[in-house]
Amino acid sequence: MSDLKVDLSLIAPLAESGRRARELADLGADGVFTFEGAHDVFFPLVLAAREVDIDLMTNVTISFPRSPMHMATAAYDLQSLSGGRFRLGLGSQVRAHIEKRFGAEWSRPAARMREQVMAIKAIFAGWQREAKLDFRGEFTTHTLMTPAFDPGPNPFGSPPVLVGALGPRMTEIAAEVADGILVMPFNSKRHFHERTLPAIEKGLAAGHRDAEDFEITAEVIVGVGGDETELAAAARGVRGLLSFYGSTPSYRPVLEVEGWADAQPVLNEMSKRGEWKAMADAIDDEMVRTLAVHGTPEECAAEIVDRFGGHAARVCCYFPGYPVTDERVGELVAAIRKA
């Protein structure tokens, strides 16, 4: 039996977020997560917190445009609403989105993320009466906390702070100062074992921490189906997302470790021309099997456990761009438990 906990994406119209969270819990999910897309990352979890007793997580909150105080306040409130079942997942995004979409400043992302995690934890410690708030960093400072703005100790403790990471430096930072890592879904078994795990070990050593103090959450792009028609549709959806990730320079290291580095600039040029179908067609079956998982619920579960079992405590499953039924998702969750 697998010890992996399974988290599923909470995607629904905002008003229906609580109902959808209940449906996902009924499928066997251990937790649900939101992402920073077309809607706020925190609001759906507010509705879900009162409807389910499973774990809740942002995956991820784009942190650089936000003040650590803003994120700490939202996380602390969700920790209270959920009865201690909230995880704050942070992510850096890429420069173009930070500067051109959010209108915020971008520089030295690993150093900024390190400081943001430390600042949020310092704010939590102040509210929990563990230490006076006196955080003075290079990018942010928090030294004032008057009674009117102090929520006081949270009966459920401070929520864990996780960092989404792919590159070695961000991975090291996550392991040095955060409570866990969200391993980016564009990944492979080789990249995870040859680059991610060594970077985690290096970060833990820098922070003088034990592996038991750090939680690894694997994220996986899943193309699941029960028959040939479903499997073909799932493969098309997976190819579309893989081609999008593969076109981004930040994800080149994953292609590189598999010997596909030359594909990245080609996909990037195609994306600039808007050739989305051709990009997806450029992702062959081997890439699908290596960078995602594809097959029946049992086949996908076996691959997930083989790739991450023994290292990850949780797995977040993505079902990109294709119609997947709740029945099939429930079968996948059950299969992971049995794998």
C-alpha contacts under 8 A as a table, 3 or more apart, distances in Angstrom:
res1	aa1	res2	aa2	distance
1	M	337	R	5.79
1	M	338	K	4.74
1	M	339	A	5.74
2	S	305	V	7.27
2	S	309	G	7.58
2	S	336	I	6.44
2	S	337	R	5.00
2	S	338	K	6.03
2	S	339	A	5.70
3	D	313	A	7.18
3	D	337	R	7.01
4	L	305	V	7.87
4	L	309	G	7.17
4	L	312	A	7.01
4	L	313	A	5.30
4	L	314	R	5.03
4	L	315	V	6.61
4	L	336	I	7.45
4	L	337	R	7.15
5	K	29	A	7.79
5	K	30	D	5.83
5	K	313	A	6.35
5	K	314	R	4.45
5	K	315	V	6.23
6	V	29	A	5.55
6	V	30	D	5.36
6	V	31	G	6.65
6	V	314	R	5.78
6	V	315	V	5.13
6	V	316	C	6.09
6	V	317	C	7.44
6	V	333	V	6.76
7	D	29	A	5.69
7	D	30	D	5.71
7	D	31	G	4.52
7	D	32	V	5.15
7	D	33	F	6.81
7	D	314	R	7.18
7	D	315	V	6.07
7	D	316	C	4.67
7	D	317	C	6.48
8	L	24	L	7.10
8	L	29	A	6.39
8	L	31	G	6.45
8	L	32	V	4.85
8	L	33	F	6.28
8	L	316	C	5.93
8	L	317	C	5.68
8	L	318	Y	7.33
9	S	32	V	5.55
9	S	33	F	5.01
9	S	34	T	6.06
9	S	316	C	7.62
9	S	317	C	7.17
9	S	318	Y	6.86
10	L	17	S	7.12
10	L	20	R	6.98
10	L	21	A	6.43
10	L	24	L	7.99
10	L	32	V	5.71
10	L	33	F	5.57
10	L	34	T	5.50
10	L	44	P	7.86
11	I	17	S	7.40
11	I	20	R	7.71
11	I	34	T	7.22
12	A	16	E	6.05
12	A	17	S	5.60
12	A	20	R	6.64
13	P	16	E	5.40
13	P	17	S	6.41
14	L	17	S	5.27
14	L	43	F	7.55
14	L	44	P	5.86
15	A	18	G	7.49
15	A	44	P	7.99
15	A	47	L	7.97
16	E	19	R	5.34
16	E	20	R	6.16
17	S	20	R	5.12
17	S	21	A	6.04
17	S	44	P	5.34
17	S	45	L	7.51
17	S	47	L	6.17
17	S	48	A	6.09
18	G	21	A	5.13
18	G	22	R	6.36
18	G	44	P	7.29
18	G	45	L	7.86
18	G	47	L	4.98
18	G	48	A	4.17
18	G	49	A	7.62
18	G	50	R	7.54
18	G	51	E	5.60
18	G	52	V	7.77
19	R	22	R	5.15
19	R	23	E	6.41
19	R	48	A	7.62
19	R	51	E	7.31
20	R	23	E	4.98
20	R	24	L	6.26
21	A	24	L	5.13
21	A	25	A	6.16
21	A	32	V	6.93
21	A	48	A	5.81
21	A	51	E	7.27
21	A	52	V	6.73
22	R	25	A	5.02
22	R	26	D	6.18
22	R	48	A	7.73
22	R	51	E	6.35
22	R	52	V	5.79
23	E	26	D	5.04
23	E	27	L	6.44
24	L	27	L	5.03
24	L	28	G	6.81
24	L	29	A	5.88
24	L	32	V	7.55
25	A	28	G	5.27
25	A	29	A	4.92
25	A	30	D	6.94
25	A	31	G	7.32
25	A	52	V	7.07
25	A	54	I	6.91
26	D	29	A	7.20
27	L	326	D	7.33
27	L	327	E	7.99
27	L	329	V	7.32
27	L	330	G	4.78
27	L	333	V	7.45
28	G	330	G	6.60
28	G	333	V	6.42
28	G	334	A	7.29
29	A	32	V	7.16
29	A	54	I	7.64
29	A	333	V	6.95
30	D	54	I	5.57
30	D	55	D	6.26
31	G	54	I	5.04
31	G	55	D	4.14
31	G	56	L	5.61
31	G	57	M	7.59
32	V	54	I	7.51
32	V	55	D	6.36
32	V	56	L	5.26
32	V	57	M	6.42
33	F	56	L	5.84
33	F	57	M	4.62
33	F	58	T	5.43
33	F	59	N	5.86
34	T	41	V	5.72
34	T	42	F	7.53
34	T	44	P	7.46
34	T	45	L	7.53
34	T	57	M	6.60
34	T	58	T	5.03
34	T	59	N	5.56
34	T	60	V	7.11
35	F	41	V	5.57
35	F	58	T	6.07
35	F	59	N	4.92
35	F	60	V	5.21
35	F	61	T	6.92
36	E	39	H	6.65
36	E	40	D	6.32
36	E	41	V	5.07
36	E	59	N	7.50
36	E	60	V	6.21
36	E	61	T	6.07
36	E	62	I	6.77
37	G	40	D	7.30
37	G	41	V	7.53
40	D	43	F	5.92
40	D	44	P	7.75
41	V	44	P	7.01
41	V	45	L	7.86
41	V	58	T	6.33
41	V	60	V	7.62
41	V	61	T	6.38
42	F	45	L	5.55
42	F	46	V	6.68
42	F	58	T	6.95
42	F	74	A	7.48
43	F	46	V	5.23
43	F	47	L	6.93
44	P	47	L	5.38
44	P	48	A	6.24
45	L	48	A	4.73
45	L	49	A	5.79
45	L	56	L	6.67
45	L	57	M	7.78
45	L	78	L	7.61
46	V	49	A	5.33
46	V	50	R	7.42
46	V	78	L	6.61
46	V	81	L	7.34
47	L	50	R	6.14
47	L	51	E	7.04
48	A	51	E	5.12
48	A	52	V	6.16
49	A	52	V	6.03
49	A	53	D	7.39
49	A	56	L	7.48
49	A	78	L	7.46
49	A	81	L	5.95
49	A	82	S	4.73
50	R	53	D	7.92
50	R	81	L	7.06
50	R	82	S	6.79
53	D	82	S	7.46
53	D	85	R	7.84
54	I	85	R	6.93
55	D	85	R	4.79
55	D	86	F	6.01
55	D	87	R	7.73
56	L	82	S	7.85
56	L	85	R	6.02
56	L	86	F	4.79
56	L	87	R	6.24
57	M	86	F	5.69
57	M	87	R	4.66
57	M	88	L	5.88
57	M	89	G	6.44
58	T	61	T	5.77
58	T	87	R	6.80
58	T	88	L	5.61
58	T	89	G	4.99
58	T	90	L	7.46
59	N	88	L	7.86
59	N	89	G	5.20
59	N	90	L	6.97
59	N	91	G	7.78
59	N	164	G	7.79
59	N	182	L	7.93
60	V	88	L	7.89
60	V	89	G	4.98
60	V	90	L	5.06
60	V	91	G	5.40
60	V	164	G	7.08
61	T	88	L	7.55
61	T	89	G	5.99
61	T	90	L	4.79
61	T	91	G	5.86
62	I	65	P	6.98
62	I	66	R	7.58
62	I	90	L	6.03
62	I	91	G	4.98
62	I	92	S	5.77
62	I	93	Q	6.42
63	S	66	R	5.32
63	S	67	S	7.63
63	S	68	P	7.87
63	S	71	M	7.84
63	S	90	L	5.81
63	S	91	G	5.93
63	S	92	S	6.08
63	S	113	M	7.90
63	S	116	Q	7.89
64	F	67	S	7.53
64	F	92	S	6.29
64	F	98	I	7.33
64	F	104	A	7.30
64	F	105	E	7.57
64	F	106	W	7.66
64	F	112	R	7.68
64	F	113	M	7.76
65	P	98	I	6.94
65	P	102	F	6.45
65	P	103	G	7.74
65	P	104	A	5.37
65	P	105	E	7.45
66	R	70	H	6.50
66	R	71	M	6.91
67	S	70	H	5.21
67	S	71	M	6.56
68	P	71	M	5.14
68	P	72	A	5.91
68	P	116	Q	5.99
68	P	117	V	7.90
68	P	119	A	6.28
68	P	120	I	5.38
69	M	72	A	5.05
69	M	73	T	6.07
69	M	120	I	6.82
69	M	123	I	7.23
70	H	73	T	5.30
70	H	74	A	6.37
71	M	74	A	5.27
71	M	75	A	6.03
71	M	120	I	7.46
72	A	75	A	5.14
72	A	76	Y	5.93
72	A	120	I	5.61
72	A	123	I	6.99
72	A	124	F	7.04
73	T	76	Y	5.16
73	T	77	D	6.20
74	A	77	D	5.26
74	A	78	L	6.22
75	A	78	L	5.13
75	A	79	Q	6.03
75	A	86	F	7.35
75	A	87	R	7.64
75	A	88	L	6.23
75	A	159	P	6.82
76	Y	79	Q	5.03
76	Y	80	S	6.41
76	Y	124	F	7.96
76	Y	154	N	7.45
76	Y	158	S	6.80
76	Y	159	P	6.81
77	D	80	S	5.12
77	D	81	L	6.18
78	L	81	L	4.91
78	L	82	S	5.91
78	L	86	F	6.29
79	Q	82	S	5.38
79	Q	83	G	6.05
79	Q	84	G	4.82
79	Q	85	R	6.19
79	Q	86	F	5.08
79	Q	87	R	7.93
79	Q	156	F	6.97
79	Q	157	G	7.97
79	Q	158	S	7.37
79	Q	159	P	6.07
80	S	83	G	5.24
80	S	84	G	6.20
80	S	154	N	6.83
80	S	155	P	7.57
80	S	156	F	6.71
81	L	84	G	7.80
82	S	85	R	5.38
82	S	86	F	6.53
83	G	156	F	6.33
84	G	156	F	4.88
84	G	157	G	7.07
84	G	159	P	7.03
85	R	159	P	7.81
86	F	159	P	5.97
86	F	160	P	7.51
87	R	159	P	5.65
87	R	160	P	5.19
87	R	161	V	6.22
87	R	162	L	7.16
88	L	159	P	6.80
88	L	160	P	6.20
88	L	161	V	4.90
88	L	162	L	6.01
89	G	161	V	6.01
89	G	162	L	4.58
89	G	163	V	5.64
89	G	164	G	6.89
89	G	182	L	7.56
90	L	161	V	7.43
90	L	162	L	6.06
90	L	163	V	4.86
90	L	164	G	6.02
91	G	163	V	5.99
91	G	164	G	5.05
91	G	165	A	7.43
92	S	109	P	6.76
92	S	113	M	7.21
92	S	164	G	7.69
93	Q	97	H	6.78
93	Q	98	I	6.82
94	V	97	H	5.74
94	V	98	I	6.42
95	R	98	I	5.16
95	R	99	E	6.06
95	R	106	W	6.03
96	A	99	E	5.41
96	A	100	K	5.52
96	A	101	R	7.30
97	H	100	K	5.30
97	H	101	R	4.79
97	H	102	F	6.37
98	I	101	R	5.90
98	I	102	F	5.06
98	I	103	G	6.22
98	I	104	A	5.51
98	I	105	E	6.75
98	I	106	W	6.45
99	E	102	F	5.85
99	E	103	G	4.65
99	E	104	A	5.05
99	E	105	E	5.97
99	E	106	W	6.54
100	K	103	G	5.42
100	K	104	A	7.83
106	W	109	P	7.06
107	S	112	R	7.61
108	R	111	A	5.54
108	R	112	R	6.19
109	P	112	R	5.04
109	P	113	M	6.01
109	P	170	M	7.95
110	A	113	M	5.15
110	A	114	R	6.15
110	A	169	R	6.50
110	A	170	M	5.20
110	A	173	I	6.71
111	A	114	R	5.15
111	A	115	E	6.30
112	R	115	E	5.19
112	R	116	Q	6.11
112	R	139	F	6.89
113	M	116	Q	5.03
113	M	117	V	6.20
113	M	170	M	7.94
113	M	173	I	7.70
114	R	117	V	5.43
114	R	118	M	6.32
114	R	173	I	5.90
114	R	174	A	7.41
114	R	177	V	6.73
115	E	118	M	5.05
115	E	119	A	5.98
115	E	137	G	6.81
115	E	138	E	7.92
115	E	139	F	7.41
115	E	140	T	7.78
116	Q	119	A	5.02
116	Q	120	I	6.12
116	Q	140	T	7.82
117	V	120	I	5.25
117	V	121	K	6.22
117	V	161	V	7.07
117	V	177	V	6.85
117	V	178	A	6.44
118	M	121	K	5.14
118	M	122	A	6.10
118	M	177	V	6.82
119	A	122	A	4.97
119	A	123	I	6.22
119	A	135	F	6.33
119	A	140	T	7.80
119	A	141	T	7.97
119	A	142	H	7.51
120	I	123	I	5.11
120	I	124	F	6.24
121	K	124	F	4.98
121	K	125	A	6.08
122	A	125	A	5.00
122	A	126	G	6.24
122	A	131	A	7.85
122	A	133	L	6.33
122	A	134	D	7.64
122	A	135	F	6.58
123	I	126	G	5.12
123	I	127	W	6.37
123	I	133	L	6.15
123	I	142	H	7.79
124	F	127	W	5.18
124	F	128	Q	6.05
124	F	158	S	6.15
125	A	128	Q	5.00
125	A	129	R	6.14
125	A	130	E	4.95
125	A	131	A	5.63
125	A	132	K	7.58
125	A	133	L	7.43
125	A	158	S	8.00
126	G	129	R	5.12
126	G	130	E	5.91
126	G	131	A	5.14
126	G	132	K	5.15
126	G	133	L	4.95
127	W	130	E	7.59
127	W	150	D	6.40
127	W	151	P	6.52
127	W	152	G	4.89
127	W	153	P	5.43
127	W	154	N	7.76
128	Q	131	A	7.85
128	Q	152	G	6.19
128	Q	153	P	4.19
128	Q	154	N	6.60
128	Q	157	G	7.54
128	Q	158	S	7.68
129	R	132	K	7.13
129	R	152	G	7.57
129	R	153	P	6.71
133	L	142	H	6.84
133	L	143	T	5.52
133	L	144	L	7.01
133	L	145	M	7.02
134	D	142	H	6.08
134	D	143	T	4.46
134	D	144	L	7.67
135	F	141	T	5.64
135	F	142	H	5.02
135	F	143	T	5.92
136	R	140	T	6.74
136	R	141	T	4.60
136	R	142	H	6.42
136	R	143	T	7.41
137	G	140	T	5.28
137	G	141	T	5.62
138	E	141	T	7.78
145	M	149	F	6.43
145	M	150	D	6.31
146	T	149	F	5.75
146	T	150	D	6.33
147	P	150	D	5.04
151	P	154	N	7.82
153	P	157	G	7.38
154	N	157	G	5.16
154	N	158	S	6.78
160	P	178	A	7.91
160	P	179	D	5.70
160	P	180	G	7.72
161	V	178	A	5.72
161	V	179	D	5.39
161	V	180	G	6.83
162	L	174	A	7.27
162	L	178	A	5.64
162	L	179	D	5.55
162	L	180	G	4.58
162	L	181	I	5.28
162	L	182	L	6.65
163	V	174	A	5.61
163	V	178	A	6.68
163	V	180	G	6.51
163	V	181	I	4.93
163	V	182	L	5.81
164	G	174	A	7.89
164	G	181	I	5.74
164	G	182	L	4.35
164	G	183	V	6.07
164	G	184	M	6.41
165	A	170	M	5.49
165	A	171	T	5.23
165	A	174	A	7.40
165	A	181	I	6.73
165	A	182	L	6.26
165	A	183	V	5.74
165	A	184	M	6.04
166	L	170	M	6.82
166	L	171	T	6.29
166	L	183	V	6.37
166	L	184	M	5.73
166	L	196	T	7.34
166	L	251	Y	7.80
167	G	170	M	5.67
167	G	171	T	6.09
167	G	196	T	7.80
167	G	253	P	7.72
168	P	171	T	5.03
168	P	172	E	6.04
168	P	195	R	6.93
168	P	196	T	6.72
168	P	199	A	5.48
169	R	172	E	5.06
169	R	173	I	6.25
169	R	199	A	7.48
170	M	173	I	5.02
170	M	174	A	6.18
171	T	174	A	5.11
171	T	175	A	6.35
171	T	181	I	7.38
171	T	196	T	6.89
171	T	199	A	5.94
171	T	200	I	6.05
171	T	203	G	7.34
172	E	175	A	5.18
172	E	176	E	6.07
172	E	199	A	5.21
172	E	200	I	5.41
172	E	201	E	7.77
172	E	202	K	6.22
172	E	203	G	4.02
172	E	204	L	7.45
173	I	176	E	4.98
173	I	177	V	6.22
173	I	178	A	7.57
173	I	203	G	6.05
174	A	177	V	5.71
174	A	178	A	4.99
174	A	179	D	7.62
174	A	180	G	6.66
174	A	181	I	5.96
174	A	200	I	7.72
174	A	203	G	7.19
175	A	178	A	5.97
175	A	179	D	7.46
175	A	180	G	6.78
175	A	181	I	7.10
175	A	200	I	5.35
175	A	201	E	7.54
175	A	202	K	7.92
175	A	203	G	4.68
175	A	204	L	5.12
175	A	207	G	7.54
175	A	214	F	6.93
176	E	203	G	4.51
176	E	204	L	5.06
176	E	205	A	7.45
176	E	206	A	5.99
176	E	207	G	4.45
176	E	208	H	7.81
176	E	209	R	7.44
177	V	207	G	6.66
178	A	181	I	7.45
178	A	214	F	7.69
179	D	213	D	6.98
179	D	214	F	5.27
179	D	215	E	6.40
180	G	214	F	5.03
180	G	215	E	4.30
180	G	216	I	5.63
180	G	217	T	7.31
181	I	214	F	7.87
181	I	215	E	6.47
181	I	216	I	5.21
181	I	217	T	6.00
182	L	216	I	6.56
182	L	217	T	4.96
182	L	218	A	6.09
182	L	219	E	6.84
183	V	216	I	7.34
183	V	217	T	6.13
183	V	218	A	4.97
183	V	219	E	5.74
184	M	187	N	6.60
184	M	218	A	7.24
184	M	219	E	5.77
184	M	220	V	7.89
185	P	218	A	7.33
185	P	219	E	4.47
185	P	220	V	4.72
185	P	221	I	5.89
185	P	292	A	7.93
186	F	220	V	7.42
186	F	221	I	7.32
186	F	242	L	7.10
186	F	245	Y	6.81
186	F	251	Y	7.45
186	F	254	V	7.48
186	F	291	L	6.14
186	F	292	A	7.36
187	N	191	H	6.40
187	N	192	F	6.82
187	N	220	V	7.86
187	N	254	V	6.03
187	N	291	L	5.34
187	N	292	A	7.44
188	S	191	H	5.21
188	S	192	F	6.04
188	S	254	V	7.11
188	S	290	T	5.71
188	S	291	L	4.90
188	S	292	A	7.37
188	S	307	R	7.89
189	K	192	F	5.16
189	K	193	H	6.17
189	K	290	T	7.45
189	K	307	R	5.24
189	K	308	F	7.61
190	R	193	H	5.29
190	R	194	E	5.73
190	R	195	R	7.92
190	R	257	V	7.33
190	R	258	E	7.51
191	H	194	E	5.23
191	H	195	R	5.34
191	H	196	T	6.54
191	H	254	V	6.08
191	H	257	V	6.29
191	H	258	E	7.83
192	F	195	R	5.75
192	F	196	T	4.72
192	F	197	L	6.20
193	H	196	T	6.06
193	H	197	L	5.45
193	H	198	P	7.49
194	E	197	L	6.64
194	E	198	P	6.70
195	R	198	P	5.62
195	R	199	A	6.22
196	T	199	A	5.25
196	T	200	I	6.24
197	L	200	I	5.04
197	L	201	E	6.29
198	P	201	E	5.05
198	P	202	K	6.23
199	A	202	K	5.02
199	A	203	G	6.16
200	I	203	G	5.09
200	I	204	L	6.11
201	E	204	L	5.18
201	E	205	A	6.22
201	E	211	A	7.97
202	K	205	A	5.17
202	K	206	A	6.28
203	G	206	A	5.03
203	G	207	G	6.25
204	L	207	G	5.13
204	L	208	H	5.97
204	L	209	R	5.02
204	L	210	D	6.55
204	L	211	A	7.04
205	A	208	H	4.91
205	A	209	R	6.17
205	A	210	D	7.95
206	A	209	R	7.77
209	R	213	D	6.79
210	D	213	D	5.53
210	D	214	F	7.32
211	A	214	F	5.37
211	A	215	E	7.91
212	E	215	E	7.53
215	E	312	A	7.15
215	E	313	A	6.35
216	I	311	H	6.91
216	I	312	A	4.68
216	I	313	A	5.74
216	I	314	R	6.86
217	T	312	A	5.50
217	T	313	A	5.96
217	T	314	R	4.69
217	T	315	V	5.47
217	T	316	C	7.15
218	A	308	F	6.97
218	A	312	A	6.09
218	A	313	A	7.97
218	A	314	R	6.23
218	A	315	V	4.65
218	A	316	C	6.22
219	E	315	V	5.51
219	E	316	C	4.57
219	E	317	C	6.10
219	E	318	Y	7.60
220	V	292	A	6.39
220	V	293	V	7.39
220	V	304	I	7.74
220	V	315	V	7.10
220	V	316	C	6.17
220	V	317	C	5.21
220	V	318	Y	6.13
221	I	238	V	7.02
221	I	291	L	7.81
221	I	292	A	4.92
221	I	293	V	6.43
221	I	317	C	6.23
221	I	318	Y	4.88
221	I	319	F	6.30
221	I	320	P	7.21
222	V	238	V	7.27
222	V	292	A	6.00
222	V	293	V	5.11
222	V	294	H	6.07
222	V	300	C	7.25
222	V	317	C	6.33
222	V	318	Y	5.68
222	V	319	F	5.36
222	V	320	P	7.59
223	G	231	L	7.07
223	G	234	A	4.64
223	G	235	A	5.92
223	G	237	G	7.50
223	G	238	V	6.10
223	G	292	A	7.46
223	G	293	V	6.05
223	G	294	H	4.48
223	G	295	G	6.49
223	G	300	C	7.89
223	G	319	F	6.31
223	G	320	P	7.77
224	V	230	E	7.53
224	V	231	L	6.29
224	V	234	A	6.12
224	V	293	V	7.91
224	V	294	H	5.68
224	V	295	G	5.22
224	V	296	T	5.51
224	V	297	P	5.98
224	V	300	C	6.85
224	V	319	F	7.88
224	V	324	V	7.62
224	V	328	R	7.43
224	V	332	L	7.91
225	G	228	E	7.53
225	G	229	T	7.93
225	G	230	E	4.71
225	G	231	L	4.56
225	G	234	A	6.75
225	G	295	G	6.11
225	G	296	T	5.18
225	G	297	P	6.88
225	G	324	V	7.63
225	G	328	R	6.93
226	G	230	E	6.17
226	G	231	L	6.84
226	G	295	G	7.92
226	G	296	T	5.50
226	G	297	P	7.37
226	G	328	R	7.27
227	D	230	E	5.41
227	D	231	L	6.06
227	D	296	T	7.86
228	E	231	L	5.05
228	E	232	A	6.02
229	T	232	A	5.27
229	T	233	A	6.35
230	E	233	A	5.19
230	E	234	A	6.10
231	L	234	A	4.98
231	L	235	A	6.12
231	L	294	H	7.67
231	L	295	G	6.58
231	L	296	T	7.79
232	A	235	A	5.14
232	A	236	R	6.39
233	A	236	R	5.20
233	A	237	G	6.43
233	A	322	Y	6.06
233	A	323	P	7.64
234	A	237	G	5.17
234	A	238	V	6.17
234	A	294	H	7.69
234	A	319	F	7.97
234	A	320	P	7.95
234	A	321	G	7.87
234	A	322	Y	5.63
234	A	323	P	7.67
234	A	324	V	7.94
235	A	238	V	5.08
235	A	239	R	6.05
235	A	288	V	7.47
235	A	294	H	7.09
236	R	239	R	5.21
236	R	240	G	6.35
236	R	280	A	7.47
236	R	321	G	7.93
236	R	322	Y	7.48
237	G	240	G	5.26
237	G	241	L	6.64
237	G	319	F	7.90
237	G	320	P	5.43
237	G	321	G	4.47
237	G	322	Y	5.09
238	V	241	L	5.36
238	V	242	L	6.09
238	V	288	V	7.06
238	V	292	A	7.39
238	V	319	F	7.73
238	V	320	P	5.95
238	V	321	G	7.18
239	R	242	L	5.09
239	R	243	S	5.99
239	R	280	A	4.94
239	R	281	D	7.22
239	R	283	I	5.77
239	R	284	D	7.98
239	R	288	V	6.72
240	G	243	S	5.34
240	G	244	F	6.42
240	G	276	W	7.56
240	G	277	K	7.60
240	G	279	M	7.30
240	G	280	A	4.67
240	G	321	G	7.52
241	L	244	F	5.08
241	L	245	Y	6.28
241	L	280	A	7.81
241	L	320	P	6.62
241	L	321	G	7.69
242	L	245	Y	5.16
242	L	246	G	5.81
242	L	280	A	7.52
242	L	283	I	7.31
242	L	288	V	7.80
242	L	291	L	7.63
243	S	246	G	4.89
243	S	247	S	6.11
243	S	267	L	6.81
243	S	279	M	5.60
243	S	280	A	5.39
243	S	282	A	7.53
243	S	283	I	6.46
244	F	247	S	5.36
244	F	248	T	7.00
244	F	267	L	7.89
244	F	271	S	7.79
244	F	279	M	7.74
245	Y	248	T	5.50
245	Y	251	Y	6.50
246	G	249	P	7.63
246	G	251	Y	6.14
246	G	252	R	6.72
246	G	255	L	7.47
246	G	263	A	7.56
246	G	264	Q	5.56
246	G	267	L	6.67
246	G	268	N	7.76
247	S	251	Y	7.80
247	S	263	A	7.99
247	S	264	Q	5.12
247	S	265	P	6.63
247	S	266	V	7.49
247	S	267	L	4.58
247	S	268	N	4.18
247	S	269	E	7.87
247	S	271	S	6.95
248	T	251	Y	5.70
248	T	252	R	6.99
248	T	264	Q	7.01
248	T	268	N	6.47
249	P	252	R	5.25
249	P	264	Q	6.90
249	P	265	P	7.76
249	P	268	N	7.98
250	S	253	P	7.37
251	Y	254	V	5.87
251	Y	255	L	7.20
252	R	255	L	5.20
252	R	256	E	5.98
252	R	261	A	6.08
252	R	264	Q	6.09
253	P	256	E	4.77
253	P	257	V	6.19
253	P	261	A	7.36
254	V	257	V	5.47
254	V	258	E	6.71
255	L	258	E	5.27
255	L	259	G	6.24
255	L	260	W	4.72
255	L	261	A	4.91
255	L	263	A	7.67
255	L	264	Q	7.48
256	E	259	G	5.05
256	E	260	W	5.38
256	E	261	A	4.22
256	E	262	D	7.97
257	V	260	W	7.51
257	V	261	A	7.77
258	E	261	A	7.75
260	W	263	A	5.62
260	W	264	Q	7.68
261	A	264	Q	5.79
262	D	265	P	6.41
262	D	266	V	7.08
263	A	266	V	5.29
263	A	267	L	6.13
264	Q	267	L	5.24
264	Q	268	N	6.09
265	P	268	N	4.84
265	P	269	E	6.17
266	V	269	E	5.31
266	V	270	M	6.35
267	L	270	M	5.04
267	L	271	S	6.16
267	L	279	M	6.06
268	N	271	S	5.10
268	N	272	K	6.46
269	E	272	K	5.20
269	E	273	R	6.60
270	M	273	R	5.15
270	M	274	G	6.30
270	M	275	E	5.27
270	M	276	W	7.37
270	M	278	A	7.68
270	M	279	M	6.52
271	S	274	G	4.90
271	S	275	E	5.77
271	S	276	W	6.46
271	S	279	M	7.33
272	K	275	E	7.70
275	E	278	A	5.44
275	E	279	M	6.18
276	W	279	M	5.04
276	W	280	A	6.37
277	K	280	A	5.17
277	K	281	D	6.21
278	A	281	D	4.94
278	A	282	A	6.24
279	M	282	A	5.17
279	M	283	I	7.11
280	A	283	I	5.56
281	D	284	D	7.12
283	I	287	M	6.05
283	I	288	V	6.97
284	D	287	M	5.41
284	D	288	V	6.48
285	D	288	V	5.03
285	D	289	R	6.27
286	E	289	R	5.14
286	E	290	T	6.02
287	M	290	T	5.02
287	M	291	L	5.69
287	M	292	A	7.65
288	V	291	L	5.57
288	V	292	A	5.32
288	V	293	V	6.79
288	V	294	H	7.05
289	R	292	A	5.57
289	R	293	V	5.41
289	R	294	H	6.16
290	T	293	V	7.12
293	V	300	C	5.60
293	V	303	E	6.69
293	V	304	I	7.29
294	H	299	E	7.45
294	H	300	C	5.83
295	G	298	E	7.71
295	G	299	E	5.37
295	G	300	C	5.53
296	T	299	E	5.06
296	T	300	C	6.06
297	P	300	C	5.24
297	P	301	A	6.02
297	P	328	R	7.08
297	P	329	V	7.86
297	P	331	E	5.96
297	P	332	L	4.42
297	P	335	A	6.27
298	E	301	A	5.12
298	E	302	A	6.15
298	E	332	L	6.73
298	E	335	A	5.40
298	E	336	I	7.57
298	E	339	A	7.64
299	E	302	A	5.23
299	E	303	E	6.34
300	C	303	E	5.20
300	C	304	I	6.17
300	C	332	L	7.39
301	A	304	I	5.13
301	A	305	V	6.20
301	A	332	L	6.42
301	A	333	V	7.90
301	A	335	A	5.65
301	A	336	I	4.65
301	A	339	A	6.22
302	A	305	V	5.32
302	A	306	D	6.05
302	A	335	A	7.96
302	A	336	I	7.09
302	A	339	A	5.60
303	E	306	D	5.00
303	E	307	R	5.98
304	I	307	R	5.18
304	I	308	F	6.09
304	I	309	G	7.34
304	I	336	I	7.72
305	V	308	F	5.38
305	V	309	G	4.51
305	V	336	I	7.16
305	V	339	A	6.78
306	D	309	G	5.73
308	F	311	H	5.73
308	F	312	A	5.61
309	G	312	A	5.96
312	A	315	V	7.20
319	F	322	Y	6.97
319	F	324	V	7.24
324	V	328	R	6.66
324	V	329	V	7.18
325	T	328	R	5.31
325	T	329	V	6.43
326	D	329	V	4.96
326	D	330	G	5.99
327	E	330	G	5.18
327	E	331	E	6.27
328	R	331	E	5.02
328	R	332	L	6.28
329	V	332	L	5.05
329	V	333	V	6.31
330	G	333	V	5.13
330	G	334	A	6.21
331	E	334	A	5.13
331	E	335	A	6.01
332	L	335	A	4.96
332	L	336	I	6.18
333	V	336	I	5.25
333	V	337	R	6.49
334	A	337	R	5.17
334	A	338	K	6.46
335	A	338	K	5.04
335	A	339	A	5.85
336	I	339	A	5.07
